[in-house]
Amino acid sequence: MSHISRIQTKIKERKYLIQALEDLGYHFEEGAQTVRGYGGQKSSVEIVIKLPLSYDIGLRATPDGYEVVADWFGVRGTTSKQFVNQLSQRYAYHAARAEMEAQGFTLTEEVEEKGEIRLVLRRMA
């Protein structure tokens, strides 16, 4: 019985994904990688996060966006829900900010409270 699960995300842009992983302080490796799981199970991924005393967390590109691949029974320090929520929030931050800056907006204020991020942007006419 496989313990490795896949969670589909709405993450599509690799550069914002990488920025989100860096923001969260994860050390990761890119390229053809393998996620380890219970009983020697392995799954191919493109990005792997190796956690101390834990199974790995991997990310694999699909036509619908990146999926998170891991054996959550052996992942220590985070849960699948917590990991995906934090990663999605940081990804959305970078994607939204880049899109707004491409439209001529500049960031004037950034407020983080209660797990929410509020960006105040301004565009001069």
For each residue, the residues with C-beta under 8 A, 3 or more apart:
1:
2: 37 41
3: 37 38 39 41 71 72 73 74
4: 35 37 41 43 69 70 71
5: 69 70 71 72 80
6: 60 67 68 69
7: 67 68 80 84
8: 62 64 65 67
9: 65 66 67 68 84 87 88
10: 65 88
11: 16 17 20 65 66 87 88 91
12: 65 66
13: 16 17 91 95
14: 17 18 61
15: 18 19 94
16: 11 13 19 20 91 94 95 98
17: 11 13 14 20 21 47 59 66 87 91
18: 14 15 21 22 30 47
19: 15 16 22 23 90 91 94
20: 11 16 17 23 24 87 90 91 93 94
21: 17 18 24 26 28 47 49 87
22: 18 19 25 26
23: 19 20 90 93 94
24: 20 21 86 87 90
25: 22
26: 21 22 49
27: 49 50
28: 21 47 48 49 50
29: 33 47 48 50
30: 18 33 46 47
31: 46
32: 44 46
33: 29 30 44 45 46 47 48 58
34: 42 43 44 45 48 56 58
35: 4 42 43 44 45 48 55 56 57 58 69 70 71
36: 40 41 42 55 56 71
37: 2 3 4 40 41 42 43 55 70 71 74
38: 3 41 55 71 73 74
39: 3
40: 36 37
41: 2 3 4 36 37 38 71
42: 34 35 36 37
43: 4 34 35 37 58 60 69
44: 32 33 34 35 60
45: 33 34 35 48 58 59 60 69
46: 30 31 32 33 58 59 60 61
47: 17 18 21 28 29 30 33 58 59
48: 28 29 33 34 35 45 56 57 58 59
49: 21 26 27 28 56 57 58 59
50: 27 28 29 56
51: 54 55 56 57 75 76 77
52: 76
53: 76
54: 51 74 75 76 77
55: 35 36 37 38 51 70 71 73 74 75
56: 34 35 36 48 49 50 51 70
57: 35 48 49 51 68 69 70 75 83
58: 33 34 35 43 45 46 47 48 49 68 69 70
59: 17 45 46 47 48 49 66 67 68 69
60: 6 43 44 45 46 66 67 69
61: 14 46 65 66
62: 8 65 66 67
63:
64: 8
65: 8 9 10 11 12 61 62
66: 9 11 12 17 59 60 61 62
67: 6 7 8 9 59 60 62
68: 6 7 9 57 58 59 80 83 84 87
69: 4 5 6 35 43 45 57 58 59 60
70: 4 5 35 37 55 56 57 58 75 80
71: 3 4 5 35 36 37 38 41 55 74 75
72: 3 5 75 79 80
73: 3 38 55
74: 3 37 38 54 55 71
75: 51 54 55 57 70 71 72 78 79 80 83
76: 51 52 53 54
77: 51 54
78: 75 82 83 86
79: 72 75 82 83
80: 5 7 68 70 72 75 83 84
81: 84 85
82: 78 79 85 86
83: 57 68 75 78 79 80 86 87
84: 7 9 68 80 81 87 88
85: 81 82 88 89
86: 24 78 82 83 89 90
87: 9 11 17 20 21 24 68 83 84 90 91
88: 9 10 11 84 85 91 92
89: 85 86 92 93 115 117
90: 19 20 23 24 86 87 93 94
91: 11 13 16 17 19 20 87 88 94 95
92: 88 89 95 96
93: 20 23 89 90 96 97 117 119
94: 15 16 19 20 23 90 91 97 98
95: 13 16 91 92 98 99
96: 92 93 99 100 119
97: 93 94 100 101 107 119
98: 16 94 95 101 102
99: 95 96 102 103
100: 96 97 103 105 107 119 121
101: 97 98 104 105 106 107
102: 98 99
103: 99 100 123
104: 101 123 124
105: 100 101 121 122 123
106: 101 121 122 123
107: 97 100 101 110 119 120 121
108: 120 121 122
109: 118 119 120
110: 107 117 118 119 120
111: 117 118 120
112: 116 117 118
113: 116 118
114:
115: 89
116: 112 113
117: 89 93 110 111 112
118: 109 110 111 112 113
119: 93 96 97 100 107 109 110
120: 107 108 109 110 111
121: 100 105 106 107 108
122: 105 106 108
123: 103 104 105 106
124: 104
125:
